[in-house]
Amino acid sequence: MCHRFKQRLISNGWQFKRNGKGSHQLWSHPEKGTVSISLKAMKQQISRTVEKQLFGI
């Protein structure tokens, strides 16, 4: 996983929940719920839509 992306999730209130199926991880947020994120996606550029959902940008 991209270290900067993980740090960004944590600094925005996301908490690592557990590993999911395949190359996915589950992250939870008290207000936004739980999401499954592919480790492959974390290493590539994140779309603006997903960025808005995760970070409220």
PDB file of N, CA, C, O and CB in Angstrom:
ATOM      1  N   MET A   1       0.847  -1.177   0.000  1.00  0.00           N
ATOM      2  CA  MET A   1       0.000   0.000   0.000  1.00  0.00           C
ATOM      3  C   MET A   1       0.890   1.237   0.000  1.00  0.00           C
ATOM      4  O   MET A   1       1.962   1.251   0.605  1.00  0.00           O
ATOM      5  CB  MET A   1      -0.962   0.000   1.221  1.00  0.00           C
ATOM      6  N   CYS A   2       0.434   2.247  -0.674  1.00  0.00           N
ATOM      7  CA  CYS A   2       1.153   3.514  -0.713  1.00  0.00           C
ATOM      8  C   CYS A   2       1.093   4.150   0.678  1.00  0.00           C
ATOM      9  O   CYS A   2       0.014   4.417   1.205  1.00  0.00           O
ATOM     10  CB  CYS A   2       0.552   4.471  -1.799  1.00  0.00           C
ATOM     11  N   HIS A   3       2.259   4.385   1.255  1.00  0.00           N
ATOM     12  CA  HIS A   3       2.335   4.912   2.614  1.00  0.00           C
ATOM     13  C   HIS A   3       1.651   6.276   2.737  1.00  0.00           C
ATOM     14  O   HIS A   3       0.955   6.540   3.718  1.00  0.00           O
ATOM     15  CB  HIS A   3       3.790   5.020   3.048  1.00  0.00           C
ATOM     16  N   ARG A   4       1.851   7.136   1.741  1.00  0.00           N
ATOM     17  CA  ARG A   4       1.228   8.473   1.799  1.00  0.00           C
ATOM     18  C   ARG A   4      -0.294   8.373   1.773  1.00  0.00           C
ATOM     19  O   ARG A   4      -0.979   9.115   2.478  1.00  0.00           O
ATOM     20  CB  ARG A   4       1.714   9.346   0.624  1.00  0.00           C
ATOM     21  N   PHE A   5      -0.825   7.453   0.958  1.00  0.00           N
ATOM     22  CA  PHE A   5      -2.274   7.300   0.877  1.00  0.00           C
ATOM     23  C   PHE A   5      -2.828   6.794   2.206  1.00  0.00           C
ATOM     24  O   PHE A   5      -3.862   7.272   2.673  1.00  0.00           O
ATOM     25  CB  PHE A   5      -2.656   6.339  -0.266  1.00  0.00           C
ATOM     26  N   LYS A   6      -2.141   5.830   2.814  1.00  0.00           N
ATOM     27  CA  LYS A   6      -2.565   5.303   4.107  1.00  0.00           C
ATOM     28  C   LYS A   6      -2.543   6.406   5.165  1.00  0.00           C
ATOM     29  O   LYS A   6      -3.482   6.523   5.953  1.00  0.00           O
ATOM     30  CB  LYS A   6      -1.661   4.131   4.536  1.00  0.00           C
ATOM     31  N   GLN A   7      -1.491   7.209   5.190  1.00  0.00           N
ATOM     32  CA  GLN A   7      -1.397   8.307   6.150  1.00  0.00           C
ATOM     33  C   GLN A   7      -2.501   9.337   5.929  1.00  0.00           C
ATOM     34  O   GLN A   7      -3.024   9.913   6.883  1.00  0.00           O
ATOM     35  CB  GLN A   7      -0.028   8.979   6.053  1.00  0.00           C
ATOM     36  N   ARG A   8      -2.846   9.562   4.679  1.00  0.00           N
ATOM     37  CA  ARG A   8      -3.918  10.508   4.360  1.00  0.00           C
ATOM     38  C   ARG A   8      -5.264   9.985   4.861  1.00  0.00           C
ATOM     39  O   ARG A   8      -6.070  10.750   5.391  1.00  0.00           O
ATOM     40  CB  ARG A   8      -3.979  10.764   2.840  1.00  0.00           C
ATOM     41  N   LEU A   9      -5.508   8.683   4.694  1.00  0.00           N
ATOM     42  CA  LEU A   9      -6.737   8.089   5.219  1.00  0.00           C
ATOM     43  C   LEU A   9      -6.812   8.279   6.733  1.00  0.00           C
ATOM     44  O   LEU A   9      -7.830   8.727   7.261  1.00  0.00           O
ATOM     45  CB  LEU A   9      -6.813   6.587   4.860  1.00  0.00           C
ATOM     46  N   ILE A  10      -5.741   7.938   7.416  1.00  0.00           N
ATOM     47  CA  ILE A  10      -5.710   8.023   8.876  1.00  0.00           C
ATOM     48  C   ILE A  10      -5.897   9.462   9.349  1.00  0.00           C
ATOM     49  O   ILE A  10      -6.643   9.708  10.297  1.00  0.00           O
ATOM     50  CB  ILE A  10      -4.389   7.461   9.414  1.00  0.00           C
ATOM     51  N   SER A  11      -5.236  10.403   8.705  1.00  0.00           N
ATOM     52  CA  SER A  11      -5.350  11.804   9.127  1.00  0.00           C
ATOM     53  C   SER A  11      -6.736  12.388   8.863  1.00  0.00           C
ATOM     54  O   SER A  11      -7.090  13.427   9.422  1.00  0.00           O
ATOM     55  CB  SER A  11      -4.306  12.642   8.418  1.00  0.00           C
ATOM     56  N   ASN A  12      -7.520  11.722   8.011  1.00  0.00           N
ATOM     57  CA  ASN A  12      -8.881  12.169   7.729  1.00  0.00           C
ATOM     58  C   ASN A  12      -9.928  11.357   8.485  1.00  0.00           C
ATOM     59  O   ASN A  12     -11.106  11.383   8.130  1.00  0.00           O
ATOM     60  CB  ASN A  12      -9.151  12.089   6.243  1.00  0.00           C
ATOM     61  N   GLY A  13      -9.509  10.637   9.526  1.00  0.00           N
ATOM     62  CA  GLY A  13     -10.445   9.943  10.398  1.00  0.00           C
ATOM     63  C   GLY A  13     -10.766   8.504  10.032  1.00  0.00           C
ATOM     64  O   GLY A  13     -11.587   7.875  10.699  1.00  0.00           O
ATOM     65  N   TRP A  14     -10.137   7.962   8.985  1.00  0.00           N
ATOM     66  CA  TRP A  14     -10.378   6.577   8.584  1.00  0.00           C
ATOM     67  C   TRP A  14      -9.544   5.650   9.457  1.00  0.00           C
ATOM     68  O   TRP A  14      -8.424   5.986   9.840  1.00  0.00           O
ATOM     69  CB  TRP A  14     -10.044   6.362   7.083  1.00  0.00           C
ATOM     70  N   GLN A  15     -10.102   4.473   9.771  1.00  0.00           N
ATOM     71  CA  GLN A  15      -9.391   3.473  10.554  1.00  0.00           C
ATOM     72  C   GLN A  15      -9.364   2.165   9.788  1.00  0.00           C
ATOM     73  O   GLN A  15     -10.376   1.744   9.226  1.00  0.00           O
ATOM     74  CB  GLN A  15     -10.044   3.284  11.940  1.00  0.00           C
ATOM     75  N   PHE A  16      -8.195   1.515   9.767  1.00  0.00           N
ATOM     76  CA  PHE A  16      -8.078   0.215   9.126  1.00  0.00           C
ATOM     77  C   PHE A  16      -8.908  -0.776   9.921  1.00  0.00           C
ATOM     78  O   PHE A  16      -8.763  -0.882  11.139  1.00  0.00           O
ATOM     79  CB  PHE A  16      -6.590  -0.244   9.029  1.00  0.00           C
ATOM     80  N   LYS A  17      -9.781  -1.504   9.227  1.00  0.00           N
ATOM     81  CA  LYS A  17     -10.652  -2.464   9.894  1.00  0.00           C
ATOM     82  C   LYS A  17     -10.085  -3.873   9.785  1.00  0.00           C
ATOM     83  O   LYS A  17      -9.856  -4.536  10.797  1.00  0.00           O
ATOM     84  CB  LYS A  17     -12.063  -2.412   9.300  1.00  0.00           C
ATOM     85  N   ARG A  18      -9.855  -4.334   8.540  1.00  0.00           N
ATOM     86  CA  ARG A  18      -9.301  -5.673   8.331  1.00  0.00           C
ATOM     87  C   ARG A  18      -8.980  -5.859   6.855  1.00  0.00           C
ATOM     88  O   ARG A  18      -9.377  -5.060   6.008  1.00  0.00           O
ATOM     89  CB  ARG A  18     -10.288  -6.770   8.819  1.00  0.00           C
ATOM     90  N   ASN A  19      -8.252  -6.932   6.570  1.00  0.00           N
ATOM     91  CA  ASN A  19      -8.004  -7.301   5.185  1.00  0.00           C
ATOM     92  C   ASN A  19      -9.258  -7.942   4.617  1.00  0.00           C
ATOM     93  O   ASN A  19      -9.944  -8.698   5.305  1.00  0.00           O
ATOM     94  CB  ASN A  19      -6.789  -8.258   5.069  1.00  0.00           C
ATOM     95  N   GLY A  20      -9.554  -7.639   3.368  1.00  0.00           N
ATOM     96  CA  GLY A  20     -10.705  -8.217   2.691  1.00  0.00           C
ATOM     97  C   GLY A  20     -10.261  -9.313   1.744  1.00  0.00           C
ATOM     98  O   GLY A  20      -9.148  -9.828   1.846  1.00  0.00           O
ATOM     99  N   LYS A  21     -11.143  -9.664   0.822  1.00  0.00           N
ATOM    100  CA  LYS A  21     -10.823 -10.700  -0.155  1.00  0.00           C
ATOM    101  C   LYS A  21      -9.793 -10.185  -1.150  1.00  0.00           C
ATOM    102  O   LYS A  21      -9.800  -9.015  -1.533  1.00  0.00           O
ATOM    103  CB  LYS A  21     -12.092 -11.167  -0.889  1.00  0.00           C
ATOM    104  N   GLY A  22      -8.913 -11.084  -1.557  1.00  0.00           N
ATOM    105  CA  GLY A  22      -7.917 -10.721  -2.565  1.00  0.00           C
ATOM    106  C   GLY A  22      -7.009  -9.611  -2.087  1.00  0.00           C
ATOM    107  O   GLY A  22      -6.434  -9.690  -1.002  1.00  0.00           O
ATOM    108  N   SER A  23      -6.882  -8.583  -2.893  1.00  0.00           N
ATOM    109  CA  SER A  23      -5.965  -7.475  -2.578  1.00  0.00           C
ATOM    110  C   SER A  23      -6.723  -6.261  -2.052  1.00  0.00           C
ATOM    111  O   SER A  23      -6.374  -5.127  -2.382  1.00  0.00           O
ATOM    112  CB  SER A  23      -5.152  -7.082  -3.822  1.00  0.00           C
ATOM    113  N   HIS A  24      -7.754  -6.481  -1.239  1.00  0.00           N
ATOM    114  CA  HIS A  24      -8.564  -5.385  -0.715  1.00  0.00           C
ATOM    115  C   HIS A  24      -8.376  -5.235   0.792  1.00  0.00           C
ATOM    116  O   HIS A  24      -8.056  -6.193   1.496  1.00  0.00           O
ATOM    117  CB  HIS A  24     -10.043  -5.611  -1.040  1.00  0.00           C
ATOM    118  N   GLN A  25      -8.580  -4.018   1.260  1.00  0.00           N
ATOM    119  CA  GLN A  25      -8.597  -3.729   2.685  1.00  0.00           C
ATOM    120  C   GLN A  25      -9.891  -2.997   3.000  1.00  0.00           C
ATOM    121  O   GLN A  25     -10.393  -2.226   2.181  1.00  0.00           O
ATOM    122  CB  GLN A  25      -7.353  -2.890   3.113  1.00  0.00           C
ATOM    123  N   LEU A  26     -10.430  -3.242   4.196  1.00  0.00           N
ATOM    124  CA  LEU A  26     -11.628  -2.541   4.642  1.00  0.00           C
ATOM    125  C   LEU A  26     -11.217  -1.431   5.602  1.00  0.00           C
ATOM    126  O   LEU A  26     -10.478  -1.653   6.562  1.00  0.00           O
ATOM    127  CB  LEU A  26     -12.636  -3.520   5.319  1.00  0.00           C
ATOM    128  N   TRP A  27     -11.716  -0.232   5.314  1.00  0.00           N
ATOM    129  CA  TRP A  27     -11.460   0.946   6.129  1.00  0.00           C
ATOM    130  C   TRP A  27     -12.798   1.501   6.585  1.00  0.00           C
ATOM    131  O   TRP A  27     -13.768   1.491   5.827  1.00  0.00           O
ATOM    132  CB  TRP A  27     -10.640   2.018   5.346  1.00  0.00           C
ATOM    133  N   SER A  28     -12.857   1.988   7.826  1.00  0.00           N
ATOM    134  CA  SER A  28     -14.117   2.538   8.330  1.00  0.00           C
ATOM    135  C   SER A  28     -13.920   3.976   8.798  1.00  0.00           C
ATOM    136  O   SER A  28     -12.835   4.384   9.213  1.00  0.00           O
ATOM    137  CB  SER A  28     -14.666   1.672   9.483  1.00  0.00           C
ATOM    138  N   HIS A  29     -15.012   4.721   8.711  1.00  0.00           N
ATOM    139  CA  HIS A  29     -15.039   6.122   9.132  1.00  0.00           C
ATOM    140  C   HIS A  29     -16.317   6.297   9.947  1.00  0.00           C
ATOM    141  O   HIS A  29     -17.361   5.781   9.548  1.00  0.00           O
ATOM    142  CB  HIS A  29     -14.987   7.124   7.890  1.00  0.00           C
ATOM    143  N   PRO A  30     -16.272   7.008  11.079  1.00  0.00           N
ATOM    144  CA  PRO A  30     -17.459   7.150  11.928  1.00  0.00           C
ATOM    145  C   PRO A  30     -18.660   7.785  11.224  1.00  0.00           C
ATOM    146  O   PRO A  30     -19.801   7.469  11.561  1.00  0.00           O
ATOM    147  CB  PRO A  30     -17.111   7.969  13.129  1.00  0.00           C
ATOM    148  N   GLU A  31     -18.426   8.667  10.260  1.00  0.00           N
ATOM    149  CA  GLU A  31     -19.531   9.343   9.572  1.00  0.00           C
ATOM    150  C   GLU A  31     -19.805   8.789   8.183  1.00  0.00           C
ATOM    151  O   GLU A  31     -20.933   8.862   7.695  1.00  0.00           O
ATOM    152  CB  GLU A  31     -19.240  10.812   9.468  1.00  0.00           C
ATOM    153  N   LYS A  32     -18.777   8.234   7.540  1.00  0.00           N
ATOM    154  CA  LYS A  32     -18.906   7.813   6.141  1.00  0.00           C
ATOM    155  C   LYS A  32     -19.080   6.317   5.959  1.00  0.00           C
ATOM    156  O   LYS A  32     -19.294   5.857   4.837  1.00  0.00           O
ATOM    157  CB  LYS A  32     -17.711   8.256   5.376  1.00  0.00           C
ATOM    158  N   GLY A  33     -18.992   5.546   7.035  1.00  0.00           N
ATOM    159  CA  GLY A  33     -19.197   4.110   6.941  1.00  0.00           C
ATOM    160  C   GLY A  33     -17.925   3.353   6.593  1.00  0.00           C
ATOM    161  O   GLY A  33     -16.815   3.812   6.862  1.00  0.00           O
ATOM    162  N   THR A  34     -18.109   2.182   5.989  1.00  0.00           N
ATOM    163  CA  THR A  34     -16.997   1.297   5.658  1.00  0.00           C
ATOM    164  C   THR A  34     -16.839   1.185   4.152  1.00  0.00           C
ATOM    165  O   THR A  34     -17.823   1.082   3.420  1.00  0.00           O
ATOM    166  CB  THR A  34     -17.206  -0.090   6.276  1.00  0.00           C
ATOM    167  N   VAL A  35     -15.590   1.206   3.693  1.00  0.00           N
ATOM    168  CA  VAL A  35     -15.306   1.046   2.268  1.00  0.00           C
ATOM    169  C   VAL A  35     -14.246  -0.032   2.083  1.00  0.00           C
ATOM    170  O   VAL A  35     -13.419  -0.272   2.963  1.00  0.00           O
ATOM    171  CB  VAL A  35     -14.839   2.389   1.637  1.00  0.00           C
ATOM    172  N   SER A  36     -14.289  -0.671   0.927  1.00  0.00           N
ATOM    173  CA  SER A  36     -13.281  -1.646   0.526  1.00  0.00           C
ATOM    174  C   SER A  36     -12.406  -0.989  -0.531  1.00  0.00           C
ATOM    175  O   SER A  36     -12.903  -0.508  -1.548  1.00  0.00           O
ATOM    176  CB  SER A  36     -13.936  -2.971  -0.014  1.00  0.00           C
ATOM    177  N   ILE A  37     -11.101  -0.971  -0.285  1.00  0.00           N
ATOM    178  CA  ILE A  37     -10.171  -0.318  -1.199  1.00  0.00           C
ATOM    179  C   ILE A  37      -9.159  -1.342  -1.688  1.00  0.00           C
ATOM    180  O   ILE A  37      -8.558  -2.064  -0.894  1.00  0.00           O
ATOM    181  CB  ILE A  37      -9.459   0.880  -0.515  1.00  0.00           C
ATOM    182  N   SER A  38      -8.979  -1.396  -2.993  1.00  0.00           N
ATOM    183  CA  SER A  38      -8.002  -2.295  -3.594  1.00  0.00           C
ATOM    184  C   SER A  38      -6.597  -1.765  -3.353  1.00  0.00           C
ATOM    185  O   SER A  38      -6.338  -0.574  -3.524  1.00  0.00           O
ATOM    186  CB  SER A  38      -8.266  -2.462  -5.103  1.00  0.00           C
ATOM    187  N   LEU A  39      -5.698  -2.645  -2.958  1.00  0.00           N
ATOM    188  CA  LEU A  39      -4.311  -2.233  -2.758  1.00  0.00           C
ATOM    189  C   LEU A  39      -3.694  -1.761  -4.062  1.00  0.00           C
ATOM    190  O   LEU A  39      -2.833  -0.882  -4.056  1.00  0.00           O
ATOM    191  CB  LEU A  39      -3.488  -3.381  -2.172  1.00  0.00           C
ATOM    192  N   LYS A  40      -4.122  -2.332  -5.180  1.00  0.00           N
ATOM    193  CA  LYS A  40      -3.624  -1.900  -6.483  1.00  0.00           C
ATOM    194  C   LYS A  40      -4.046  -0.461  -6.757  1.00  0.00           C
ATOM    195  O   LYS A  40      -3.268   0.323  -7.300  1.00  0.00           O
ATOM    196  CB  LYS A  40      -4.136  -2.834  -7.598  1.00  0.00           C
ATOM    197  N   ALA A  41      -5.273  -0.115  -6.384  1.00  0.00           N
ATOM    198  CA  ALA A  41      -5.770   1.249  -6.604  1.00  0.00           C
ATOM    199  C   ALA A  41      -5.003   2.255  -5.754  1.00  0.00           C
ATOM    200  O   ALA A  41      -4.799   3.394  -6.175  1.00  0.00           O
ATOM    201  CB  ALA A  41      -7.272   1.332  -6.288  1.00  0.00           C
ATOM    202  N   MET A  42      -4.576   1.845  -4.564  1.00  0.00           N
ATOM    203  CA  MET A  42      -3.845   2.755  -3.686  1.00  0.00           C
ATOM    204  C   MET A  42      -2.496   3.134  -4.273  1.00  0.00           C
ATOM    205  O   MET A  42      -1.973   4.206  -3.970  1.00  0.00           O
ATOM    206  CB  MET A  42      -3.652   2.126  -2.316  1.00  0.00           C
ATOM    207  N   LYS A  43      -1.929   2.280  -5.103  1.00  0.00           N
ATOM    208  CA  LYS A  43      -0.623   2.544  -5.699  1.00  0.00           C
ATOM    209  C   LYS A  43      -0.726   3.375  -6.969  1.00  0.00           C
ATOM    210  O   LYS A  43       0.282   3.875  -7.469  1.00  0.00           O
ATOM    211  CB  LYS A  43       0.080   1.244  -6.000  1.00  0.00           C
ATOM    212  N   GLN A  44      -1.944   3.527  -7.495  1.00  0.00           N
ATOM    213  CA  GLN A  44      -2.152   4.287  -8.715  1.00  0.00           C
ATOM    214  C   GLN A  44      -2.851   5.596  -8.378  1.00  0.00           C
ATOM    215  O   GLN A  44      -3.145   5.870  -7.214  1.00  0.00           O
ATOM    216  CB  GLN A  44      -2.973   3.473  -9.742  1.00  0.00           C
ATOM    217  N   GLN A  45      -3.112   6.390  -9.385  1.00  0.00           N
ATOM    218  CA  GLN A  45      -3.789   7.663  -9.170  1.00  0.00           C
ATOM    219  C   GLN A  45      -5.253   7.418  -8.814  1.00  0.00           C
ATOM    220  O   GLN A  45      -5.919   6.587  -9.431  1.00  0.00           O
ATOM    221  CB  GLN A  45      -3.678   8.561 -10.424  1.00  0.00           C
ATOM    222  N   ILE A  46      -5.744   8.138  -7.824  1.00  0.00           N
ATOM    223  CA  ILE A  46      -7.122   8.015  -7.357  1.00  0.00           C
ATOM    224  C   ILE A  46      -7.984   9.001  -8.138  1.00  0.00           C
ATOM    225  O   ILE A  46      -7.593  10.151  -8.338  1.00  0.00           O
ATOM    226  CB  ILE A  46      -7.226   8.273  -5.816  1.00  0.00           C
ATOM    227  N   SER A  47      -9.160   8.548  -8.580  1.00  0.00           N
ATOM    228  CA  SER A  47     -10.052   9.442  -9.324  1.00  0.00           C
ATOM    229  C   SER A  47     -10.605  10.522  -8.396  1.00  0.00           C
ATOM    230  O   SER A  47     -10.683  10.325  -7.183  1.00  0.00           O
ATOM    231  CB  SER A  47     -11.213   8.643  -9.976  1.00  0.00           C
ATOM    232  N   ARG A  48     -10.984  11.652  -8.965  1.00  0.00           N
ATOM    233  CA  ARG A  48     -11.532  12.767  -8.175  1.00  0.00           C
ATOM    234  C   ARG A  48     -12.810  12.354  -7.450  1.00  0.00           C
ATOM    235  O   ARG A  48     -13.058  12.806  -6.332  1.00  0.00           O
ATOM    236  CB  ARG A  48     -11.813  13.981  -9.081  1.00  0.00           C
ATOM    237  N   THR A  49     -13.621  11.502  -8.071  1.00  0.00           N
ATOM    238  CA  THR A  49     -14.870  11.054  -7.451  1.00  0.00           C
ATOM    239  C   THR A  49     -14.583  10.266  -6.178  1.00  0.00           C
ATOM    240  O   THR A  49     -15.204  10.507  -5.143  1.00  0.00           O
ATOM    241  CB  THR A  49     -15.688  10.194  -8.435  1.00  0.00           C
ATOM    242  N   VAL A  50     -13.653   9.335  -6.250  1.00  0.00           N
ATOM    243  CA  VAL A  50     -13.293   8.536  -5.079  1.00  0.00           C
ATOM    244  C   VAL A  50     -12.634   9.419  -4.026  1.00  0.00           C
ATOM    245  O   VAL A  50     -12.875   9.250  -2.831  1.00  0.00           O
ATOM    246  CB  VAL A  50     -12.353   7.375  -5.474  1.00  0.00           C
ATOM    247  N   GLU A  51     -11.809  10.353  -4.464  1.00  0.00           N
ATOM    248  CA  GLU A  51     -11.161  11.281  -3.545  1.00  0.00           C
ATOM    249  C   GLU A  51     -12.203  12.100  -2.775  1.00  0.00           C
ATOM    250  O   GLU A  51     -12.051  12.322  -1.573  1.00  0.00           O
ATOM    251  CB  GLU A  51     -10.207  12.215  -4.313  1.00  0.00           C
ATOM    252  N   LYS A  52     -13.244  12.541  -3.452  1.00  0.00           N
ATOM    253  CA  LYS A  52     -14.319  13.288  -2.787  1.00  0.00           C
ATOM    254  C   LYS A  52     -15.025  12.424  -1.754  1.00  0.00           C
ATOM    255  O   LYS A  52     -15.326  12.886  -0.654  1.00  0.00           O
ATOM    256  CB  LYS A  52     -15.332  13.806  -3.816  1.00  0.00           C
ATOM    257  N   GLN A  53     -15.291  11.163  -2.107  1.00  0.00           N
ATOM    258  CA  GLN A  53     -15.978  10.264  -1.186  1.00  0.00           C
ATOM    259  C   GLN A  53     -15.140   9.994   0.063  1.00  0.00           C
ATOM    260  O   GLN A  53     -15.673   9.941   1.172  1.00  0.00           O
ATOM    261  CB  GLN A  53     -16.312   8.947  -1.886  1.00  0.00           C
ATOM    262  N   LEU A  54     -13.842   9.826  -0.114  1.00  0.00           N
ATOM    263  CA  LEU A  54     -12.972   9.489   1.008  1.00  0.00           C
ATOM    264  C   LEU A  54     -12.567  10.698   1.837  1.00  0.00           C
ATOM    265  O   LEU A  54     -12.545  10.630   3.066  1.00  0.00           O
ATOM    266  CB  LEU A  54     -11.743   8.800   0.505  1.00  0.00           C
ATOM    267  N   PHE A  55     -12.247  11.804   1.174  1.00  0.00           N
ATOM    268  CA  PHE A  55     -11.654  12.936   1.868  1.00  0.00           C
ATOM    269  C   PHE A  55     -12.514  14.196   1.875  1.00  0.00           C
ATOM    270  O   PHE A  55     -12.149  15.181   2.517  1.00  0.00           O
ATOM    271  CB  PHE A  55     -10.348  13.248   1.256  1.00  0.00           C
ATOM    272  N   GLY A  56     -13.644  14.186   1.176  1.00  0.00           N
ATOM    273  CA  GLY A  56     -14.525  15.340   1.164  1.00  0.00           C
ATOM    274  C   GLY A  56     -13.948  16.552   0.465  1.00  0.00           C
ATOM    275  O   GLY A  56     -14.274  17.688   0.813  1.00  0.00           O
ATOM    276  N   ILE A  57     -13.100  16.321  -0.512  1.00  0.00           N
ATOM    277  CA  ILE A  57     -12.448  17.428  -1.237  1.00  0.00           C
ATOM    278  C   ILE A  57     -13.413  18.030  -2.231  1.00  0.00           C
ATOM    279  O   ILE A  57     -13.061  18.973  -2.940  1.00  0.00           O
ATOM    280  CB  ILE A  57     -11.169  16.945  -1.964  1.00  0.00           C
TER     281      ILE A  57
END
